[in-house]
Amino acid sequence: MNKFVTMIAAAASLTVAAVALSAKANAGAVLDNVLATKTLKVAVGADWGPLSHLDDSHELVGYDVDVAKAVAEHLGAQIQFVTPGWDIITGGKWQGRWDLAMGAMVPTKARAEALDFPAIYFWGPNSAIVHKDSKATTPSDLEGKVVGVAGDTSAEAYANHDLKPDWQNASPVQYQFKAGQVKIYGTTKIAFDDLRLGDGVRLDAVIVDTTFARDSIKAGYPLKILEPPLFSAPGAISVLPGDKEFGDKIAAAIKKMKDDGTLSKLSTKWYDADYSKEQ
């Protein structure tokens, strides 16, 4: 009996060792592939305003694009952009289609169950946006109104009074109104397209990153931003868990850009303000 137990224990030890060796073998797999192929695949958006969008020549441009290019240069790699849906990015089932994702994702604990966040590179205020003809002057005027948000965002969580600011040094959220109805959209641009139809036609307001709203207003959208902002949150680069070496390389690249002022310059280039630092 004791011999049998000993054999089981030995087998279990071998299994644990095999798993450990396997984990060690997988460590660095993403980084190894990036360095071997000299290509960094990055997920961005085609209509994310100053973060990333298609210009008149149908080229991807924006803060995210420039930051990602700098990260690729730090790794000695060429860059390849893909534009999956936001819900696909946050779901974490990337299946090797890209190596990292931009989008200034808020690094909540819930998202950390599927993703890692090696570096924060953006701090952005979020505001309530209304049609220019709206009589609303402060966010509290939106009590009971129809509010649009992009799905699976911190804006959606705020609208539903479910935003959990669990990132480092987070301040408690003060809800300034309770929506009567929250309408979910695939992207904020689509929500803005509904809002621009007129005050209360389809929406009374949209909650979004303030910088996106300012860019849309510059582009001709008949909107206005209500003050004060609703909340401010950090935006991080996201990767899949399991490759600490890769995450460390990304963190080092962003730290270098912060230290030498590159990140600040890129933010000012795209936003006329420095959102690379905590607001």
C-alpha positions in Angstrom: 0.0 0.0 0.0 2.8 2.4 1.0 4.6 1.5 -2.3 1.5 2.3 -4.3 1.0 5.7 -2.5 4.7 6.4 -3.2 4.2 5.7 -6.9 1.1 8.0 -7.0 3.1 10.7 -5.3 6.0 10.3 -7.7 3.6 10.4 -10.7 2.0 13.6 -9.3 5.4 15.2 -8.8 6.3 14.4 -12.4 3.0 15.9 -13.6 3.6 19.1 -11.6 7.1 19.3 -13.0 5.9 18.8 -16.5 3.3 21.6 -16.1 6.0 23.9 -14.7 8.4 23.1 -17.6 5.6 23.7 -20.0 4.8 27.1 -18.5 8.4 28.0 -18.6 8.6 27.0 -22.2 5.6 29.2 -23.1 7.1 32.1 -21.2 8.3 34.7 -23.7 6.4 33.1 -26.6 4.8 36.3 -27.8 8.0 38.3 -27.5 10.0 35.5 -29.2 7.6 35.5 -32.1 7.8 39.3 -32.4 11.6 39.2 -32.4 11.7 36.3 -34.8 9.3 37.8 -37.3 10.4 41.3 -36.6 6.7 42.2 -36.7 4.5 43.6 -33.9 0.8 43.2 -34.6 -1.3 45.9 -32.9 -5.1 46.2 -32.5 -6.4 49.8 -32.9 -9.7 51.3 -34.0 -10.6 52.8 -37.4 -12.9 55.4 -35.8 -11.6 56.1 -32.3 -11.1 59.8 -32.9 -7.7 61.2 -31.9 -6.7 57.8 -30.6 -6.9 56.2 -34.0 -8.8 56.8 -37.2 -8.6 56.7 -41.0 -7.4 60.0 -42.5 -8.4 61.3 -46.0 -5.9 58.9 -47.6 -7.4 55.9 -45.6 -4.3 55.6 -43.6 -4.5 54.9 -39.8 -3.3 57.9 -37.8 -3.6 59.1 -34.2 -2.1 59.0 -30.8 -2.4 55.2 -30.5 -0.8 54.7 -33.9 2.2 56.9 -33.0 2.6 55.3 -29.6 2.4 51.8 -31.1 5.0 52.7 -33.7 7.4 53.9 -31.0 6.9 50.6 -29.1 7.6 48.6 -32.2 10.7 50.7 -32.9 11.8 50.0 -29.3 11.5 46.2 -30.0 13.3 46.5 -33.3 10.2 45.4 -35.2 8.0 46.6 -38.1 4.4 47.3 -37.2 1.2 45.7 -38.5 -2.2 47.2 -37.6 -5.5 45.3 -37.3 -8.9 46.8 -36.5 -11.1 44.3 -34.6 -14.2 45.3 -32.7 -13.8 46.6 -29.1 -15.8 43.7 -27.7 -13.4 41.2 -29.4 -10.5 43.0 -27.8 -11.9 43.1 -24.3 -13.1 39.5 -24.6 -9.4 38.3 -24.6 -9.8 35.6 -27.2 -7.2 37.0 -29.5 -6.0 33.6 -30.9 -2.7 35.2 -32.1 -4.3 37.7 -34.4 -2.5 40.6 -32.7 0.1 40.9 -29.9 -1.2 43.9 -28.1 -4.1 46.3 -28.1 -4.3 50.0 -27.8 -7.6 51.9 -27.1 -6.7 53.4 -23.7 -8.5 50.6 -22.0 -9.4 51.3 -18.3 -7.5 48.6 -16.4 -10.3 47.3 -14.1 -10.0 44.2 -12.0 -12.8 42.6 -14.0 -10.8 43.1 -17.2 -7.7 41.8 -15.5 -9.3 38.4 -15.4 -8.7 38.1 -19.2 -6.0 40.7 -19.9 -2.8 42.1 -18.5 -2.0 45.8 -18.5 1.8 46.4 -18.7 1.6 50.2 -19.1 -0.7 53.2 -18.6 -0.1 55.7 -21.3 -3.2 58.0 -21.2 -5.4 59.7 -18.6 -8.7 60.9 -19.9 -11.8 62.7 -18.5 -15.2 61.4 -19.5 -18.1 63.8 -20.0 -21.8 63.9 -20.9 -22.3 65.2 -24.4 -25.6 66.7 -25.7 -26.9 68.2 -28.9 -26.1 71.9 -29.2 -29.8 72.7 -29.0 -30.2 70.9 -25.7 -31.5 72.9 -22.7 -29.2 70.8 -20.4 -26.5 72.9 -18.9 -25.0 70.4 -16.3 -25.0 66.6 -16.1 -27.6 66.7 -13.4 -30.1 67.9 -16.1 -29.9 64.4 -17.7 -31.8 62.8 -14.8 -34.2 60.3 -16.4 -33.0 60.9 -19.9 -32.0 58.5 -22.7 -28.2 58.2 -22.8 -26.1 56.4 -25.4 -22.8 54.7 -24.7 -20.4 52.4 -26.5 -20.7 48.8 -25.2 -18.3 47.3 -22.7 -16.7 50.7 -21.8 -16.3 52.6 -18.6 -18.9 55.0 -19.9 -21.5 52.2 -20.0 -20.6 51.2 -16.5 -21.0 54.8 -15.3 -24.4 55.1 -17.1 -25.6 52.0 -15.3 -24.1 53.2 -11.9 -21.8 50.2 -12.0 -18.4 51.8 -12.5 -15.9 50.3 -10.1 -12.8 52.5 -10.0 -10.4 49.8 -8.8 -7.3 51.0 -10.5 -4.4 52.3 -8.3 -5.1 55.6 -6.5 -8.6 55.7 -7.9 -11.1 58.2 -6.5 -14.7 57.3 -5.6 -17.2 57.9 -8.4 -19.8 60.6 -7.9 -22.8 59.8 -10.0 -24.3 63.1 -11.2 -27.5 61.7 -12.7 -29.4 58.5 -13.3 -30.4 57.7 -16.9 -34.0 56.7 -17.6 -32.7 54.5 -20.4 -29.2 53.4 -21.5 -28.7 52.6 -25.2 -25.7 50.5 -26.1 -23.9 51.1 -29.4 -21.1 49.3 -31.2 -19.0 52.5 -31.3 -19.3 56.0 -29.9 -19.3 57.4 -33.5 -22.6 55.6 -34.2 -24.0 57.0 -30.9 -23.0 60.5 -32.0 -24.6 60.0 -35.4 -27.9 59.4 -33.5 -27.3 62.4 -31.2 -26.6 64.7 -34.1 -30.1 64.1 -35.5 -31.5 66.5 -32.8 -32.1 66.9 -29.1 -34.2 64.0 -28.0 -34.8 62.5 -31.4 -33.1 59.3 -30.6 -30.9 60.3 -27.7 -30.6 63.0 -25.1 -26.9 62.5 -24.4 -23.8 60.4 -24.9 -21.2 59.6 -22.3 -17.7 59.4 -23.8 -14.0 60.3 -23.4 -14.1 64.2 -23.5 -11.2 64.3 -26.0 -13.2 62.2 -28.5 -16.1 64.6 -28.1 -13.9 67.6 -28.8 -12.5 66.1 -31.9 -16.1 65.3 -33.2 -17.2 68.9 -32.5 -14.2 70.1 -34.5 -15.3 67.8 -37.3 -18.7 69.6 -37.4 -20.9 67.5 -35.1 -23.5 69.9 -33.6 -22.8 68.9 -30.0 -21.7 70.5 -26.7 -19.9 69.2 -23.7 -21.5 69.5 -20.3 -19.4 70.5 -17.3 -18.1 69.3 -15.0 -16.6 66.0 -16.3 -18.2 62.8 -14.9 -15.0 61.0 -14.0 -11.4 60.6 -15.1 -9.7 57.2 -15.7 -6.3 55.8 -16.8 -5.9 54.2 -20.2 -3.6 51.2 -20.6 -2.1 49.0 -23.3 -3.4 45.5 -23.0 -1.8 42.1 -23.7 -2.8 38.5 -23.0 -1.5 37.1 -19.7 1.4 34.7 -19.6 4.3 36.5 -21.2 5.9 38.7 -18.5 8.9 39.4 -20.7 6.8 40.8 -23.4 4.9 43.0 -20.9 8.1 44.2 -19.4 9.4 45.3 -22.8 6.2 47.3 -23.4 6.5 48.9 -20.0 10.1 49.8 -20.6 9.2 51.4 -24.0 6.4 53.5 -22.4 8.6 54.5 -19.5 11.3 55.7 -21.9 8.7 57.7 -23.8 7.5 59.3 -20.6 11.0 60.1 -19.4 12.2 61.7 -22.6 9.0 63.6 -23.2 7.9 61.7 -26.3 4.6 60.7 -24.8 3.8 64.2 -23.7 4.6 65.6 -27.2 2.4 63.0 -28.9 -0.5 63.8 -26.7 -0.1 67.5 -27.3 0.1 66.8 -31.1 -3.2 65.0 -31.1 -5.1 66.7 -28.3 -3.5 70.1 -27.8 -3.1 68.9 -24.2 -1.0 66.5 -22.2 -3.1 63.5 -21.3 0.0 61.3 -20.7 -0.1 62.3 -17.0 -2.7 61.7 -14.4 -5.5 64.3 -14.6 
